[in-house]
Amino acid sequence: MLRAAGHQPSRQRVVARTPGLPFRDDAFDAVAASFVISHLASYADGLADMIRICKAAGRIGVTAWGTLPNPAGALWKQVASTIEGSERLGDAFRSAIPWDEWFSSAVHLERALREAHLARVTVVTRELVVSVATDDYIAMKGATVEGTLLRRLLDAERWDRFTRDVTTAFRMQFGDVVEFVRDFSIGIGTKDIRESE
């Protein structure tokens, strides 16, 4: 993500983990976690850290993928399971993104924000049409958590086989363009002034 952002001297970038964000308390007017909260071992600790660095009456925003079927993701997993086995892949994925399925429910996202003691919590669900050239989608997917995990599990020969097989499968199912609808939730809450006193 840092490479994709390019070099922009006017913007500072910090790589860090949460909890333990390297910022003082009440530093920002708003703090956002876009499709990241499900990756944390403890989403509650991560939200608490986000709230800590947000000013009183500041806003916290979180996004999470929804429950609509993802045919491209399903095809990727199907081909991967023929190379590595679905159980091992599933275990590796769940260890890297333990809250993925739980946060796919907008109700759970809202509950997490309320349990973090945010005020004026609002959660909305939106749909997004994904339309990407097949080769670009496969390259992007290879750089995701799933792709990185799979590459670590496979030796070079098996990774090359997987790449050939998944490209063939995607071309058969989608042709030149991978297109599907994906839903996601956006949760926003306000840091309660009383929490910072």
N, C-alpha and C positions, 0 to 999 in steps of 0.2 A: 504494500500500500504506500509505503514511503517512496519507493522508486516510481510508482505510477503518478504520484503527486508532482514529480519533477522538482527542479530547483527554483525556489522563489525566495530570494533574499529577504523580502519584507515579512516573511512568516517564519516563526520559530516552530520547530518540531521537537517533541520530547517522546522518547520511547520509555514506557514504564509499565508496571503491573499494578493491578488493583486487587485487594486493598494495598495501600502504601503509595498512592499517587504523590509525586514529589512537589506538591503545591501547599501553600499555607492555607489555613482555614479561611473560609469566606472570601476566596480569591476571585471567583467568577460570577458574572450575572446569570449565566446559563451553563449547564453541563449536559452533554448528550452522549449516549452509547448506542450506536447504530449497528444492530444485528450482532452485538457482542456480549450482552448480559448472559445469554445461554451458555457461553463458553466458560464462565467462572465456576470454580468449585463451590463457592458460596455466593449466590447472587445477592443475598441479604447483606453480606459484608461489602460487596462491590457497590451496591446502592448506598450503603452508609458512607462509604468513602467519597462517592460522588456528591452526596448531600453535604458532607463535611467541607468540601472545597467550594461549594456554592454559597453565595451571599444570602442572607435572610431575605425572603420574598422572591428569591431567584427561582428559575424554572429548571426542572430536570426532565429530560426527554429520553425515551427508550423505544427502540423498534425491535420487532421480532417477526420472523416468518410465520405465516398462518397455516391452516389445515388443508387448503386445496391441494389436490394431487399435483405432483411435479413429475410429469412424464419423462423429462430429460434426466432428472436426478435418479428416477427409478431405473431407467435404461442403463445409466452409468453404473449403478450398484449391481444390476443384473449381470452385466459383462464382468465387472470386477469380481463377483462371487464365483464365476467360472474359473478365474485365475487363482484366487486366494481362498475362497470359502467365505460364505456370508456371516458365519458366527464370529470368526476372528475379526473380520472387518467391522461388524456391528459393535463388538466389544471395544475395539480401538476408537471408533467414532464416538461411542457413548462416554468413553473416558476423556476425550478431548472436548466434547460439547455435551456435558451431562444434562443440561436443562433444555435441549432443543425441542423435544416433544412437549414438555410441560409448558413452555412459553408459547407454543403454537396456539394455545387457547387465549383469546383476549381476556377472558375472565381471570385467568391466572396472572396475566400481566397486570391487570388492575389490582388484584389482590396483593401482589408483591409491592406495588407502589404505595398502596394504603398501609400495608404492614410496615413500610419504611417511614411511616408518619408524615407522608407528603399530604398537603392540603390541595383542594380543588383538582382532584385527579380526574382526568378525562382519557378515555381510550377509544380510538376509532380504528376501523378496519378499512383498508383500501385494496384495490386490485391493480396489478401492474401487468401489462403485456410485455413479456420477454420476447424479443425478436433479434436474434444474433446469427451471423454466419456460422455454419456448422463447425468449421475449423477454428474459428475464434472461440466458440463456446467450449470446445474440447480443450483448447489451450487454457482458457480461464478456469475451467473445472479442475484441470491438473494443478493449478496454483492454489486451490482452496484447501481447507483442512482435510477434506476427504482425499483429494489428490495427493497431498503431501504425505498423509498417513499411508496410502497405498504404495507410494514410491518407496517409503521406508521399509515396507514389508516385503517388497519384491526385489530380486536381483535385476541387473540390467537386462538380461535376456527376457525375463518374464515381464518386465515393464514394457519393453519393445513389443512383445506379443500383445499385451493388454492394449497398448496404443493403437496397434493395427486393428485389433478386434473391435474396440470401441468406436473407431472411426468408421469402420464398415457398418456396424450396427446403427450408428447415428445417420449415416447416409441413406441406409435402407428405410429407416423410420421417418426421418425429417427431410431428407433431400439436402439442398444447399443452405437452408435456413431453419434453425431451431426456433420454434415459436410455440408459446404456451402462456397461460394466465397464471399468475402467482398472487396470492393474497398476503398481506402483512398488516401488523397492528402497530399503531403509534400510541404510546402512552406518555402523557405529560402530567406533571404535578408541580406544585409550588412548595418550596422550603418554608415551613411554618416559622414565623418570626419567633414564636415561643421556644422552638427547638434550639435556637442559637443563643438563647439567654442563659 
